[in-house]
Amino acid sequence: DTRFAEQVYKTWQNKALSIQLALIEGMHSRHETKVCSAILREMALHTAPEHRNTAALAIGRFGIVAEAHRLEPLLTDSNPQVAGTALHAAGMLQQQYAIAPLLNAVNHKHTHEAGIKGMLAFGPALFTSSHLHAEKLNARQVLALIRVAGMQPLQAGLPLLTRILQLHPTLPVLHAVTQVLWKQQQPSAV
């Protein structure tokens, strides 16, 4: 099975992204787990960033939780697009190991938005994770979490906002939390 997967991948590796994704989706939907795993392994380890990016994209897009471990080394990939795609995919799959890299991503200009997108994809479960240590956050991370909490239903983000205010009672944090709460209370535009 593994040799077959490697041959399939070598045949398809130079095809368009949409064809590669269709191949992985087909293997995954037919429960060809060994073949799918071998193809994703080859892609995730490939020297070309577009192959690593496609692996991360496929794992997240198709919800291939069994292959989520392949995302971990890609979270800190030297290529910002690969790292961003992996952050988003790990967030979509709610992988606990991704919380620290997501928080670290918001510290850097080239990965800030990818970190935000990954946190948004993670959803409300991010706020209750035991891997989220609000007391260890820096100002950028605090403000990013407040931004993400403001994009969630209020009941999901309120406990985190309360904890952040307790741990970081500064004027910028208070201002950001107040803005989030104010926006949450505004009627939606029809």
Solvent accessible surface area in square Angstrom, and as a share of the most:
residue,aa,sasa,rsa
1,D,108,0.56
2,T,65,0.38
3,R,191,0.70
4,F,109,0.45
5,A,0,0.00
6,E,47,0.21
7,Q,115,0.51
8,V,18,0.10
9,Y,9,0.03
10,K,131,0.55
11,T,89,0.52
12,W,86,0.30
13,Q,41,0.18
14,N,132,0.68
15,K,93,0.40
16,A,59,0.46
17,L,85,0.42
18,S,78,0.50
19,I,70,0.36
20,Q,14,0.06
21,L,12,0.06
22,A,59,0.46
23,L,29,0.15
24,I,1,0.01
25,E,83,0.37
26,G,18,0.17
27,M,15,0.06
28,H,60,0.27
29,S,71,0.46
30,R,147,0.54
31,H,149,0.67
32,E,72,0.32
33,T,91,0.53
34,K,139,0.59
35,V,6,0.04
36,C,4,0.02
37,S,25,0.16
38,A,2,0.02
39,I,1,0.00
40,L,0,0.00
41,R,68,0.25
42,E,49,0.22
43,M,2,0.01
44,A,10,0.07
45,L,132,0.66
46,H,49,0.22
47,T,125,0.72
48,A,22,0.17
49,P,46,0.29
50,E,109,0.49
51,H,14,0.06
52,R,33,0.12
53,N,19,0.10
54,T,5,0.03
55,A,0,0.00
56,A,0,0.00
57,L,44,0.22
58,A,0,0.00
59,I,0,0.00
60,G,2,0.02
61,R,133,0.48
62,F,39,0.16
63,G,33,0.32
64,I,6,0.03
65,V,92,0.53
66,A,83,0.64
67,E,14,0.06
68,A,3,0.02
69,H,100,0.45
70,R,41,0.15
71,L,0,0.00
72,E,88,0.39
73,P,91,0.57
74,L,6,0.03
75,L,9,0.05
76,T,111,0.64
77,D,24,0.12
78,S,109,0.71
79,N,41,0.21
80,P,63,0.40
81,Q,122,0.54
82,V,1,0.00
83,A,4,0.03
84,G,11,0.11
85,T,25,0.14
86,A,0,0.00
87,L,2,0.01
88,H,70,0.31
89,A,2,0.02
90,A,0,0.00
91,G,0,0.00
92,M,82,0.36
93,L,25,0.12
94,Q,86,0.38
95,Q,32,0.14
96,Q,68,0.30
97,Y,62,0.24
98,A,0,0.00
99,I,1,0.01
100,A,61,0.48
101,P,28,0.17
102,L,1,0.00
103,L,14,0.07
104,N,77,0.39
105,A,7,0.05
106,V,0,0.00
107,N,42,0.22
108,H,93,0.42
109,K,188,0.80
110,H,126,0.56
111,T,12,0.07
112,H,43,0.19
113,E,84,0.38
114,A,20,0.16
115,G,0,0.00
116,I,2,0.01
117,K,116,0.49
118,G,0,0.00
119,M,0,0.00
120,L,56,0.28
121,A,31,0.24
122,F,0,0.00
123,G,9,0.08
124,P,59,0.37
125,A,38,0.29
126,L,0,0.00
127,F,17,0.07
128,T,111,0.65
129,S,15,0.09
130,S,93,0.60
131,H,93,0.42
132,L,19,0.10
133,H,87,0.39
134,A,5,0.04
135,E,87,0.39
136,K,155,0.66
137,L,16,0.08
138,N,67,0.34
139,A,74,0.58
140,R,122,0.45
141,Q,14,0.06
142,V,1,0.00
143,L,75,0.37
144,A,3,0.03
145,L,0,0.00
146,I,3,0.01
147,R,95,0.35
148,V,0,0.00
149,A,2,0.01
150,G,24,0.23
151,M,103,0.46
152,Q,19,0.08
153,P,72,0.45
154,L,43,0.21
155,Q,143,0.64
156,A,20,0.16
157,G,1,0.01
158,L,74,0.37
159,P,82,0.51
160,L,8,0.04
161,L,2,0.01
162,T,64,0.37
163,R,107,0.39
164,I,0,0.00
165,L,51,0.25
166,Q,122,0.54
167,L,56,0.28
168,H,34,0.15
169,P,107,0.67
170,T,69,0.40
171,L,138,0.69
172,P,83,0.52
173,V,9,0.05
174,L,90,0.45
175,H,107,0.48
176,A,19,0.14
177,V,2,0.01
178,T,72,0.42
179,Q,88,0.39
180,V,16,0.09
181,L,57,0.28
182,W,156,0.55
183,K,136,0.58
184,Q,54,0.24
185,Q,121,0.54
186,Q,76,0.34
187,P,121,0.76
188,S,100,0.64
189,A,105,0.82
190,V,194,1.12
